[in-house]
């Protein structure tokens, strides 16, 4: 006889022997026995944490001043100096409410029945188990901010007086900077959950004439999912600087006065930011498994073994992501002012020259939403039949199944844009005032240019899908004729 058939018969014989071993000693008795067991439980642990806000701010400042005066044969010189410095830092953190509610349940019921009458025995045992678990979690988001400021000033003034007149010299500088950033995340929710349901039945019968049969059935169903929602993310940072340099020279004598002033200002700004859109997904899976077995023998050595197994399942993960956007920018500006004034008893001449320039560079881009719904379904079916007697046997096996997949998707595209600009201005003001009146002449030159490059892609979409079939395999073989 075929070796595979012999092994199957051995397995059936062992299963049947174990099932009826408990009833063999009382084979001739008559009676019915019932037994039932129950196991169950339930647990949960809800947690809630309120929102948290944390902020820290610190500042410091210092100043210094001095005055020196000297008088001699050449006259009097007075010098004064002043300086200040200050810093300021701040940081803040806030979180939303956090909740969690994990829970689990389990229930199992076992029943068994044995019946004996007139030398025959039959029995059946069944078990049904159900369980579920879930753990929803919600986090209300996080926001983090920080900023640093720094400012310093210095001033100096020198005055000289002698027989020729008076001269005054002044200088002043200012420096300032500010840097900061922020990070903010949206709320996050998770709800992992799963369930399990199993049923098992086994039994058999035997009589005094040598006829016996055993059977078993089992069914398992499992499912799980992990829905997730993320509210996105925003991050940005910036840096600003400012500077001023100022100087003034003024001298006064018997022939008149002369004044010269110069002011230089500089300002810059640099920034960058990124925003991540919302993400929503719901991956889930299901699995089902069915199995059955039947074995029969009689006193003439005839036997039949039948087994069947069917497994099906599905996987899916629908999702949507709202995309990403970001920018980078840099700006610079400067201004220089030079002023000269000469005055005497006859006239006053003034000249003011101003030079200004500014530039800006910005690049921004975005990527559109992405959606998809990948899925996979599969099935597998196997069955076998073994029948025979002491002289011959027949074996038949069947196997078929399929797997189907699909992935519909969509992408909204992306875009990139830039803004590059430059501008400058030069002006001269000449003014003469005398006993005849005031004459003013103004000249101005301006230049500006701007470039706006842009590119946009409209995206794409598709839906690949297919089915893979397992060809049916049937084998009918007669052995040991």
Buried (B, 14 or more C-beta within 10 A) or exposed (E): EBEBBEEBBEEBBEBBEEBBEEBEEEBEEEEEEEEEEEEEEEEEEEEEEEEEEEEEEEEEEEEEEEEEEEEEEEBEBBBBBBBBBBBBBBBBBBBBBBBBBBBBBBBBBBBBBBBBEEEBBBBBBBBBBBBBBBBBBBBBBBBBBBBBBBBBBBBBBBBBBBEEBBBBBBBBBBBBBBBBBBBBBBBBBBBBBBBBBBBBBBBBBBBEEEBBBBBBBBBBBBBBBBBBBBBBBBBBBBBBBBBBBBBBBBBBBEEBBBBBBBBBBBBBBBBBBBBBBBBBBBBBBBBBBBBBBBBBBBEEEEBBBBBBBBBBBBBBBBBBBBBBBBBBBBBBBBBBBBBBBBBEEEBBBBBBBBBBBBBBBBBBBBBBBBBBBBBBBBBBBBBBBBBBEEEEBBBBBBBBBBBBBBBBBBBBBBBBBBBBBBBBBBBBBBBBBEEEEEEEEEEEEEEEEEEEEEEEEEBEEEEEEEEEEBEEEEEEEEEEE
